[in-house]
Amino acid sequence: MENTINGIHHITAIASDAKKNYDFYTRILGLRMVKKTVNFDDPNTYHFYYGDENGTPGTILTFFPWGSQIPAGRRGTRQVTEIGYAVPEGSLDFWLKRFEANGVTYNKVSEKFGEQYLTFLDPDGLKFELTVPAKADLRKPWETNEVTGEHATRGFHHITITSNKIEETAKILTDIFGYRLLEQSVNRYRFITDAVENAALVDLVEVPGERAGHVAGGSVHHVAFRVANDDILMEFRKKVMEAGHQITDKIDRNYFYSLYFREPGGVLFEIASDNPGFATDETVAELGTGLMLPPQYEPRRAKIEAVLPKLN
């Protein structure tokens, strides 16, 4: 895990109602609220981070809940269209019953690349797959009273990017990020990085005639790829620029450092560092319990707290 892209760091999506989002991910899916903060550009909007006990990169799913006024998104090309979580063997029956009992939209268990998976939608229509990996995922899960270790998600398994043409996106993955083509099934191409064991897969689906999706409620805003620290982050900035792509300067996101660029297929990519991590303004035991504001908004705490929706 040195000068490499170490799989997926986090995925950020757009939600509508904050409380509905919070209830779904902490109760139904059994994820930990790792950080409750606000959007850097809009402090009157939450930014939620869900993950495992420590907020380990590769488990972090984040949301901007922009309220019920946000229009629904539409899946299509130029988007991340599926988020895959790894779950243990034998757990899919538990999830089927749990989704049925809680009114969650799901599909029957299916299989691709020799692995069983269960598709479901969150309250805003964001599409997920619970996948039983061919090789067991040994990451320690976050457990709740309702979702215990034998069933709990382990973190990301894969993401799916849908494109009209995948060639240039594939070049980003292989030539800059160090992925390789693992296997292909019809129009789905699975890429893997050998730098890490988990959160290591990206599927590219090529559909030449499909129209572009619309990023709004229930859509992925961007996907972040992981590097060990912000020195390596800047090495990748140079690689992206040398390949002829525009990329931002380094941005301090309090819990990691970031670069952003839009890959040729239209998806917003981020490269994010492991450092400094989420246990900087809260201890590991306290993660997600307080509203943690970026320093520039701390003087406005009372006004911000008055505007933000109540979660309990």
ChimeraX attribute file (.defattr): number of C-alpha atoms within 10 A of each C-alpha:
attribute: neighborCount
match mode: 1-to-1
recipient: residues
	/A:1	12
	/A:2	10
	/A:3	14
	/A:4	21
	/A:5	28
	/A:6	27
	/A:7	30
	/A:8	30
	/A:9	26
	/A:10	27
	/A:11	25
	/A:12	19
	/A:13	21
	/A:14	26
	/A:15	29
	/A:16	22
	/A:17	19
	/A:18	23
	/A:19	14
	/A:20	15
	/A:21	21
	/A:22	21
	/A:23	14
	/A:24	17
	/A:25	18
	/A:26	16
	/A:27	15
	/A:28	17
	/A:29	18
	/A:30	24
	/A:31	28
	/A:32	24
	/A:33	22
	/A:34	28
	/A:35	25
	/A:36	18
	/A:37	18
	/A:38	22
	/A:39	17
	/A:40	15
	/A:41	7
	/A:42	11
	/A:43	20
	/A:44	17
	/A:45	20
	/A:46	23
	/A:47	22
	/A:48	24
	/A:49	25
	/A:50	23
	/A:51	28
	/A:52	23
	/A:53	18
	/A:54	18
	/A:55	24
	/A:56	17
	/A:57	28
	/A:58	26
	/A:59	29
	/A:60	25
	/A:61	24
	/A:62	24
	/A:63	24
	/A:64	23
	/A:65	26
	/A:66	21
	/A:67	17
	/A:68	12
	/A:69	9
	/A:70	15
	/A:71	16
	/A:72	19
	/A:73	19
	/A:74	18
	/A:75	23
	/A:76	19
	/A:77	25
	/A:78	23
	/A:79	25
	/A:80	29
	/A:81	21
	/A:82	22
	/A:83	21
	/A:84	23
	/A:85	24
	/A:86	25
	/A:87	28
	/A:88	20
	/A:89	17
	/A:90	11
	/A:91	17
	/A:92	19
	/A:93	13
	/A:94	14
	/A:95	21
	/A:96	18
	/A:97	11
	/A:98	16
	/A:99	17
	/A:100	12
	/A:101	9
	/A:102	10
	/A:103	9
	/A:104	17
	/A:105	14
	/A:106	18
	/A:107	13
	/A:108	9
	/A:109	15
	/A:110	12
	/A:111	11
	/A:112	10
	/A:113	12
	/A:114	10
	/A:115	12
	/A:116	17
	/A:117	23
	/A:118	21
	/A:119	19
	/A:120	21
	/A:121	17
	/A:122	19
	/A:123	19
	/A:124	19
	/A:125	17
	/A:126	22
	/A:127	21
	/A:128	20
	/A:129	24
	/A:130	24
	/A:131	27
	/A:132	25
	/A:133	19
	/A:134	11
	/A:135	11
	/A:136	13
	/A:137	21
	/A:138	12
	/A:139	15
	/A:140	13
	/A:141	24
	/A:142	20
	/A:143	18
	/A:144	15
	/A:145	8
	/A:146	13
	/A:147	21
	/A:148	13
	/A:149	17
	/A:150	14
	/A:151	20
	/A:152	24
	/A:153	30
	/A:154	25
	/A:155	28
	/A:156	30
	/A:157	27
	/A:158	26
	/A:159	24
	/A:160	20
	/A:161	25
	/A:162	28
	/A:163	28
	/A:164	17
	/A:165	18
	/A:166	20
	/A:167	13
	/A:168	12
	/A:169	17
	/A:170	23
	/A:171	17
	/A:172	16
	/A:173	19
	/A:174	16
	/A:175	13
	/A:176	16
	/A:177	21
	/A:178	18
	/A:179	25
	/A:180	18
	/A:181	16
	/A:182	13
	/A:183	12
	/A:184	14
	/A:185	10
	/A:186	7
	/A:187	12
	/A:188	19
	/A:189	19
	/A:190	21
	/A:191	21
	/A:192	23
	/A:193	24
	/A:194	16
	/A:195	16
	/A:196	15
	/A:197	16
	/A:198	26
	/A:199	28
	/A:200	23
	/A:201	25
	/A:202	27
	/A:203	23
	/A:204	23
	/A:205	22
	/A:206	19
	/A:207	16
	/A:208	12
	/A:209	10
	/A:210	13
	/A:211	13
	/A:212	16
	/A:213	18
	/A:214	18
	/A:215	21
	/A:216	20
	/A:217	27
	/A:218	26
	/A:219	26
	/A:220	27
	/A:221	20
	/A:222	21
	/A:223	23
	/A:224	23
	/A:225	23
	/A:226	26
	/A:227	28
	/A:228	18
	/A:229	17
	/A:230	21
	/A:231	12
	/A:232	16
	/A:233	23
	/A:234	18
	/A:235	12
	/A:236	20
	/A:237	21
	/A:238	12
	/A:239	14
	/A:240	19
	/A:241	13
	/A:242	11
	/A:243	12
	/A:244	8
	/A:245	14
	/A:246	14
	/A:247	17
	/A:248	12
	/A:249	11
	/A:250	16
	/A:251	12
	/A:252	12
	/A:253	13
	/A:254	16
	/A:255	17
	/A:256	19
	/A:257	23
	/A:258	24
	/A:259	22
	/A:260	20
	/A:261	19
	/A:262	14
	/A:263	21
	/A:264	18
	/A:265	19
	/A:266	17
	/A:267	21
	/A:268	18
	/A:269	18
	/A:270	24
	/A:271	26
	/A:272	31
	/A:273	27
	/A:274	19
	/A:275	15
	/A:276	14
	/A:277	16
	/A:278	22
	/A:279	16
	/A:280	12
	/A:281	15
	/A:282	15
	/A:283	11
	/A:284	14
	/A:285	11
	/A:286	12
	/A:287	21
	/A:288	21
	/A:289	12
	/A:290	13
	/A:291	14
	/A:292	17
	/A:293	21
	/A:294	14
	/A:295	9
	/A:296	9
	/A:297	14
	/A:298	11
	/A:299	10
	/A:300	12
	/A:301	13
	/A:302	9
	/A:303	11
	/A:304	18
	/A:305	13
	/A:306	10
	/A:307	11
	/A:308	14
	/A:309	16
	/A:310	9
	/A:311	10
	/A:312	6
